[in-house]
């Protein structure tokens, strides 16, 4: 399994709460990594961490 690559993030800000929402598309899948944070950086980091927690084997570079 190859290490996943993420598309450019789509970052939006909620006008009411002021929170940022980040969304990535993961390579070779239809899965979206999504995260929320106080800053754009935190939202992007939360998206990657959430994806990694749900798919722990995706980040191991194990040859097929």
Rosetta blueprint (number, residue, H / E / L):
1 X L
2 X L
3 X L
4 X L
5 X L
6 X E
7 X L
8 X L
9 X L
10 X E
11 X E
12 X E
13 X E
14 X L
15 X L
16 X L
17 X L
18 X L
19 X L
20 X E
21 X E
22 X E
23 X E
24 X E
25 X E
26 X E
27 X L
28 X L
29 X L
30 X L
31 X L
32 X E
33 X E
34 X E
35 X E
36 X E
37 X E
38 X L
39 X L
40 X H
41 X H
42 X H
43 X H
44 X H
45 X H
46 X H
47 X H
48 X H
49 X H
50 X H
51 X H
52 X H
53 X H
54 X H
55 X L
56 X H
57 X H
58 X H
59 X H
60 X L
61 X L
62 X L
63 X L
64 X L
